[in-house]
Amino acid sequence: MNEIIHKESAKEHFRIAKELDKKYTLEKNQNKKIAIRTVAAQNYFYAGINVIEAILAIKELHSFNHENRARKVFENPDLFNEEILTLFNLVDRDIRNKIAYRGENGEKYKNIKKFAEKLIEHGQI
């Protein structure tokens, strides 16, 4: 993949997540809120992941799966600031799965949202 494709994917995932986040705050039905938050979390997660892939693509460091991406991120910490590295560590596949597939909340949703926002800002997307 290339940088442009990942940046455009990140923009679209982020746009969808923001729309759903607004809808989530307005929804009254608890079951619908959980469903909306779940889809928003997935889109925030993949917005952030696509920014990471865009940044790695600049250095010709394409990753092939979550584990490979994590290794490349931690082997190249100079590409990311400390806050992003900390959030990346927090928002791993397990935390994303807890929100996106089990409907859990707590600080997990906030961390995924912040993860995407900081990466969008960092990648200047």
N, CA and C of each residue as an Amber inpcrd file, in Angstrom:
protein
   375
   0.8370000  -1.1770000   0.0000000   0.0000000   0.0000000   0.0000000
   0.8830000   1.2420000   0.0000000   0.2540000   2.3550000  -0.3170000
   1.0440000   3.5710000  -0.3100000   0.4590000   4.6090000   0.6390000
   1.2240000   5.6330000   0.8630000   0.8780000   6.6690000   1.8190000
  -0.4730000   7.3120000   1.5200000  -0.7180000   7.6430000   0.2600000
  -1.9470000   8.3440000  -0.1180000  -3.1820000   7.4880000   0.1620000
  -3.1240000   6.2170000  -0.1800000  -4.2620000   5.3250000   0.0690000
  -4.5650000   5.2480000   1.5650000  -3.5290000   5.1080000   2.3680000
  -3.7340000   5.0290000   3.8200000  -4.2640000   6.3440000   4.3880000
  -3.7660000   7.4650000   3.9010000  -4.2650000   8.7580000   4.3850000
  -5.7360000   8.9440000   4.0340000  -6.1060000   8.5980000   2.8260000
  -7.5080000   8.7330000   2.4220000  -8.4020000   7.7860000   3.2220000
  -7.9230000   6.5810000   3.4610000  -8.6770000   5.6310000   4.2920000
  -8.8400000   6.1720000   5.7080000  -7.7700000   6.7400000   6.2500000
  -7.8210000   7.3180000   7.5920000  -8.8470000   8.4380000   7.6630000
  -8.8470000   9.3120000   6.6660000  -9.8120000  10.4200000   6.6360000
 -11.2460000   9.9070000   6.6480000 -11.5110000   8.9000000   5.8260000
 -12.8760000   8.3870000   5.7160000 -13.3090000   7.6790000   7.0090000
 -12.4410000   6.8640000   7.5700000 -12.7700000   6.2010000   8.8430000
 -13.0110000   7.2450000   9.9350000 -12.1820000   8.2740000   9.9650000
 -12.3080000   9.3070000  10.9850000 -13.6070000  10.0930000  10.8080000
 -13.9620000  10.4130000   9.5720000 -15.1980000  11.1350000   9.2880000
 -16.4100000  10.3290000   9.7720000 -16.4220000   9.0580000   9.4410000
 -17.5200000   8.1820000   9.8640000 -17.5860000   8.0990000  11.3870000
 -16.4380000   7.9330000  12.0250000 -16.3940000   7.8250000  13.4860000
 -16.9260000   9.0880000  14.1540000 -16.5430000  10.2490000  13.6380000
 -17.0230000  11.5060000  14.2160000 -18.5340000  11.6490000  14.0660000
 -19.0670000  11.2750000  12.9300000 -20.5210000  11.3250000  12.7240000
 -21.2330000  10.4030000  13.7100000 -20.6960000   9.2070000  13.8650000
 -21.3030000   8.2520000  14.7930000 -21.1630000   8.7040000  16.2390000
 -20.0570000   9.3450000  16.5560000 -19.8440000   9.8480000  17.9070000
 -20.9040000  10.8920000  18.2610000 -21.2340000  11.7640000  17.3200000
 -22.2980000  12.7510000  17.5330000 -23.6480000  12.0510000  17.7300000
 -23.9020000  11.0670000  16.8810000 -25.1580000  10.3090000  16.9660000
 -25.2490000   9.5810000  18.3120000 -24.1280000   9.0450000  18.7720000
 -24.0510000   8.3320000  20.0510000 -24.4830000   9.2370000  21.2110000
 -24.0000000  10.4680000  21.2150000 -24.3210000  11.3690000  22.3280000
 -25.7890000  11.7630000  22.3500000 -26.4470000  11.7160000  21.2000000
 -27.8590000  12.0990000  21.1140000 -28.8250000  10.9350000  21.3290000
 -28.3470000   9.7200000  21.1400000 -29.2160000   8.5320000  21.2130000
 -29.6730000   8.2810000  22.6540000 -30.9380000   7.9460000  22.8080000
 -31.5060000   7.6580000  24.1380000 -31.5790000   6.1650000  24.4350000
 -31.8180000   5.3550000  23.4050000 -31.9550000   3.9140000  23.5730000
 -30.5790000   3.3000000  23.8650000 -30.4640000   2.6280000  25.0170000
 -29.1680000   2.1030000  25.4510000 -28.5930000   1.0630000  24.4900000
 -29.4370000   0.1880000  23.9560000 -28.9390000  -0.8210000  23.0160000
 -28.4140000  -0.1810000  21.7310000 -29.1200000   0.8410000  21.2600000
 -28.6580000   1.5570000  20.0630000 -27.3720000   2.3060000  20.3510000
 -27.2640000   2.8830000  21.5560000 -26.0340000   3.5940000  21.9360000
 -24.8320000   2.6610000  21.8780000 -24.9960000   1.4520000  22.4110000
 -23.9100000   0.4760000  22.4140000 -23.5230000   0.1180000  20.9800000
 -24.5200000  -0.0880000  20.1310000 -24.2420000  -0.4300000  18.7300000
 -23.5140000   0.7130000  18.0200000 -23.9660000   1.9280000  18.2420000
 -23.3350000   3.0900000  17.6040000 -21.9050000   3.2500000  18.0970000
 -21.7030000   3.1290000  19.3980000 -20.3610000   3.2610000  19.9710000
 -19.4310000   2.1810000  19.4260000 -19.9570000   0.9980000  19.2510000
 -19.1790000  -0.1200000  18.7300000 -18.6550000   0.1920000  17.3250000
 -19.5190000   0.6830000  16.4660000 -19.1120000   0.9890000  15.0920000
 -18.1930000   2.2130000  15.0710000 -18.4630000   3.1900000  15.9060000
 -17.5870000   4.3640000  15.9990000 -16.1900000   3.9460000  16.4470000
 -16.1170000   3.0650000  17.4350000 -14.8210000   2.5970000  17.9350000
 -14.0280000   1.9000000  16.8380000 -14.6910000   1.0650000  16.0620000
 -14.0090000   0.3840000  14.9470000 -13.4330000   1.4040000  13.9760000
 -14.2240000   2.4190000  13.6600000 -13.7650000   3.4230000  12.7030000
 -12.6620000   4.3010000  13.2710000 -12.7320000   4.6570000  14.5530000
 -11.6300000   5.3920000  15.1750000 -10.3580000   4.5510000  15.1450000
 -10.4940000   3.2850000  15.4910000  -9.3380000   2.3930000  15.5090000
  -8.6760000   2.3420000  14.1280000  -9.4690000   2.1060000  13.0990000
  -8.8900000   1.9790000  11.7640000  -8.4420000   3.3100000  11.1830000
  -8.9950000   4.4180000  11.6460000  -8.4520000   5.7240000  11.2590000
  -7.0170000   5.8330000  11.7680000  -6.8320000   5.5010000  13.0470000
  -5.4840000   5.5470000  13.6240000  -4.5280000   4.5800000  12.9650000
  -4.9880000   3.3790000  12.7270000  -4.1380000   2.3580000  12.0940000
  -3.7200000   2.7980000  10.7020000  -4.6180000   3.4070000   9.9570000
  -4.2700000   3.8580000   8.6130000  -3.2780000   5.0140000   8.6340000
  -3.3400000   5.8750000   9.6420000  -2.3150000   6.9150000   9.7710000
  -0.9640000   6.2620000  10.0450000  -0.9530000   5.2890000  10.9400000
   0.3030000   4.5740000  11.2200000   0.8440000   3.9550000   9.9430000
  -0.0190000   3.3080000   9.1700000   0.4190000   2.6870000   7.9190000
   0.9260000   3.7290000   6.9240000   0.3040000   4.9070000   6.8940000
   0.7750000   5.9800000   6.0060000   2.1680000   6.4230000   6.4100000
   2.3770000   6.5780000   7.7070000   3.6950000   6.9880000   8.2040000
   4.7330000   5.9120000   7.9220000   4.3760000   4.6560000   8.1400000
   5.3030000   3.5540000   7.8310000   5.5790000   3.4780000   6.3300000
   4.5720000   3.7630000   5.5100000   4.7400000   3.6880000   4.0560000
   5.7650000   4.7060000   3.5620000   5.8190000   5.8530000   4.2070000
   6.8090000   6.8650000   3.8290000   8.2190000   6.2860000   3.9450000
   8.4190000   5.4520000   4.9490000   9.7240000   4.8140000   5.1900000
   9.8290000   3.4370000   4.5280000   8.8100000   3.1130000   3.6920000
   8.7590000   1.8170000   3.0160000   8.7650000   0.6510000   4.0020000
   8.0010000   0.8140000   5.0840000   7.8860000  -0.1900000   6.1370000
   6.4570000  -0.7060000   6.2230000   5.9710000  -1.3510000   5.1950000
   4.5990000  -1.8570000   5.2150000   4.4700000  -3.0170000   6.2020000
   3.3730000  -3.0090000   6.9570000   3.1200000  -4.1220000   7.8690000
   2.0330000  -5.0170000   7.2860000   1.9990000  -6.2500000   7.7440000
   1.1000000  -7.2370000   7.1700000   0.0040000  -7.6870000   8.1230000
   0.1730000  -7.4020000   9.4050000  -0.8390000  -7.7640000  10.3920000
  -0.5960000  -6.9400000  11.6560000  -1.4480000  -7.1070000  12.6510000
  -1.3420000  -6.3110000  13.8730000  -0.0070000  -6.5140000  14.5900000
   0.4410000  -7.7430000  14.6830000   1.6850000  -8.0260000  15.3930000
   2.8850000  -7.4190000  14.6700000   2.8920000  -7.5560000  13.3440000
   3.9760000  -7.0000000  12.5440000   3.9830000  -5.4710000  12.6460000
   2.8010000  -4.8680000  12.6200000   2.6940000  -3.4070000  12.7490000
   3.2290000  -2.9630000  14.0990000   2.8280000  -3.6420000  15.1590000
   3.2960000  -3.2790000  16.5030000   4.8160000  -3.3420000  16.5750000
   5.3850000  -4.3730000  16.0120000   6.8400000  -4.4990000  16.0190000
   7.4890000  -3.3330000  15.2710000   6.9470000  -2.9810000  14.1160000
   7.5180000  -1.8830000  13.3240000   7.3700000  -0.5410000  14.0290000
   6.2520000  -0.3390000  14.7100000   6.0530000   0.9020000  15.4570000
   7.0900000   1.0040000  16.5710000   7.2660000  -0.0690000  17.3270000
   8.1940000  -0.0100000  18.4510000   9.6630000  -0.0790000  18.0310000
   9.9380000  -0.5750000  16.8380000  11.3040000  -0.5520000  16.3040000
  11.6540000   0.8070000  15.6980000  10.6400000   1.6360000  15.4620000
  10.8430000   2.9510000  14.8560000  10.1530000   4.0370000  15.6810000
  10.5180000   4.1540000  16.9620000   9.8180000   5.0920000  17.8350000
  10.0110000   6.5560000  17.4410000  11.0390000   6.8380000  16.6650000
  11.2880000   8.2160000  16.2270000  10.2020000   8.7260000  15.2690000
   9.3800000   7.8290000  14.7310000   8.3080000   8.2290000  13.8170000
   7.0700000   8.7400000  14.5530000   7.0190000   8.4960000  15.8680000
   5.8290000   8.8270000  16.6590000   6.2470000   9.4950000  17.9570000
   5.3650000  10.3430000  18.4990000   5.6920000  10.9420000  19.7890000
   5.3240000   9.9760000  20.9200000   5.7470000  10.3200000  22.1090000
   5.5510000   9.4420000  23.2750000   4.0710000   9.1930000  23.5670000
   3.2500000  10.2130000  23.4220000   1.8170000  10.0510000  23.6890000
   1.1970000   9.0340000  22.7340000   1.5620000   9.1000000  21.4720000
   1.0330000   8.1540000  20.4900000   1.5130000   6.7400000  20.7890000
   2.7690000   6.5940000  21.1610000   3.2810000   5.2620000  21.4990000
   2.5460000   4.6920000  22.7130000   2.2590000   5.5350000  23.6960000
   1.5190000   5.0880000  24.8770000   0.0960000   4.6820000  24.4970000
  -0.5560000   5.5110000  23.6880000  -1.9240000   5.1830000  23.2530000
  -1.9450000   3.9310000  22.3870000  -0.9540000   3.7840000  21.5280000
  -0.8750000   2.5860000  20.6950000  -0.7990000   1.3430000  21.5750000
  -0.0240000   1.4350000  22.6260000   0.1180000   0.3270000  23.5610000
  -1.2040000   0.0490000  24.2920000  -1.9400000   1.1030000  24.6330000
  -3.2360000   0.9450000  25.3100000  -4.3060000   0.3900000  24.3730000
  -4.3090000   0.8840000  23.1540000  -5.3760000   0.5590000  22.2060000
  -4.8930000  -0.5640000  21.2840000  -4.5600000  -1.6380000  21.8680000
  -4.1560000  -2.7810000  21.0510000  -5.4050000  -3.5280000  20.6020000
  -5.2200000  -4.5900000  19.9320000  -6.3510000  -5.3440000  19.3840000
  -7.3010000  -5.8220000  20.4740000  -6.7810000  -6.1920000  21.6430000
  -7.6440000  -6.6970000  22.7070000  -8.6050000  -5.6310000  23.2190000
  -8.1160000  -4.4140000  23.4270000  -8.9840000  -3.3390000  23.9110000
  -9.9920000  -2.9730000  22.8460000  -9.5590000  -2.8790000  21.5980000
 -10.4940000  -2.5950000  20.5070000 -11.5750000  -3.6630000  20.4500000
 -11.1940000  -4.9120000  20.5970000 -12.1690000  -6.0020000  20.5660000
 -13.1610000  -5.9150000  21.7160000 -12.7030000  -5.4850000  22.8760000
 -13.6030000  -5.3790000  24.0330000 -14.7120000  -4.3720000  23.7710000
 -14.3940000  -3.3060000  23.0460000 -15.4130000  -2.3150000  22.7250000
 -16.2170000  -2.7620000  21.5170000 -15.4940000  -3.1280000  20.4690000
 -16.1430000  -3.3690000  19.1820000 -16.9230000  -4.6790000  19.1230000
 -16.5420000  -5.6560000  19.9060000 -17.2290000  -6.9380000  19.8130000
 -17.9840000  -7.3270000  21.0730000 -17.6540000  -6.6960000  22.2010000
 -18.3410000  -7.0410000  23.4470000 -19.1400000  -5.8840000  24.0170000
 -18.9940000  -4.7030000  23.4370000 -19.7620000  -3.5430000  23.8820000
 -19.3020000  -2.9270000  25.1840000 -18.1040000  -3.2800000  25.6600000
 -17.5990000  -2.6980000  26.8990000 -17.2760000  -1.2240000  26.6780000
 -17.2500000  -0.4650000  27.7580000 -16.9610000   0.9510000  27.6070000
 -15.8720000   1.3880000  28.5710000 -16.2230000   2.1320000  29.5850000
 -15.2280000   2.6830000  30.4850000 -14.3570000   3.6820000  29.7420000
 -13.0850000   3.6770000  30.0450000 -12.1350000   4.5790000  29.3960000
 -11.6840000   4.0560000  28.0370000 -12.0530000   2.8450000  27.7210000
 -11.5780000   2.2180000  26.4800000 -12.0060000   3.0070000  25.2470000
 -13.2650000   3.4040000  25.1970000 -13.7560000   4.1600000  24.0410000
 -13.0190000   5.4940000  23.9320000 -12.8640000   6.1740000  25.0580000
 -12.1490000   7.4600000  25.0630000 -10.7180000   7.2880000  24.5650000
 -10.0780000   6.1940000  24.9530000  -8.7000000   5.9550000  24.5120000
  -8.6120000   5.6940000  23.0090000  -9.5730000   4.9580000  22.4810000
  -9.5670000   4.7030000  21.0320000  -9.8110000   6.0000000  20.2750000
 -10.7330000   6.8100000  20.7630000 -11.0160000   8.0920000  20.1280000
  -9.7820000   8.9990000  20.1780000  -9.1580000   9.0840000  21.3250000
  -7.9590000   9.9140000  21.4860000  -6.8210000   9.3890000  20.6070000
  -6.6790000   8.0800000  20.5300000  -5.6840000   7.4300000  19.6660000
  -5.8290000   7.9420000  18.2330000  -7.0450000   7.9040000  17.7140000
  -7.2940000   8.3520000  16.3390000  -7.0400000   9.8490000  16.1960000
  -7.5430000  10.6280000  17.1390000  -7.3740000  12.0830000  17.0530000
  -5.9080000  12.4870000  17.0550000  -5.1330000  11.8960000  17.9410000
  -3.7090000  12.2400000  18.0300000  -2.9440000  11.8040000  16.7770000
  -3.2970000  10.6500000  16.2350000  -2.6180000  10.2010000  15.0180000
  -3.0150000  11.0440000  13.8110000  -4.2820000  11.4290000  13.7100000
  -4.7270000  12.3090000  12.6230000  -3.9450000  13.6220000  12.6870000
  -3.8160000  14.1510000  13.8940000  -3.0560000  15.3950000  14.1050000
  -1.5800000  15.1750000  13.7740000  -1.0090000  14.1020000  14.2680000
   0.4180000  13.7900000  14.0600000   0.7310000  13.5850000  12.5830000
  -0.1630000  12.8920000  11.8900000   0.0460000  12.6240000  10.4620000
  -0.3780000  13.7740000   9.5680000  -0.8600000  14.8470000  10.1970000
  -1.3210000  16.0450000   9.4860000  -2.3130000  15.6790000   8.3820000
  -3.3160000  14.9370000   8.7970000  -4.3410000  14.4650000   7.8490000
  -5.6040000  15.2830000   8.0280000
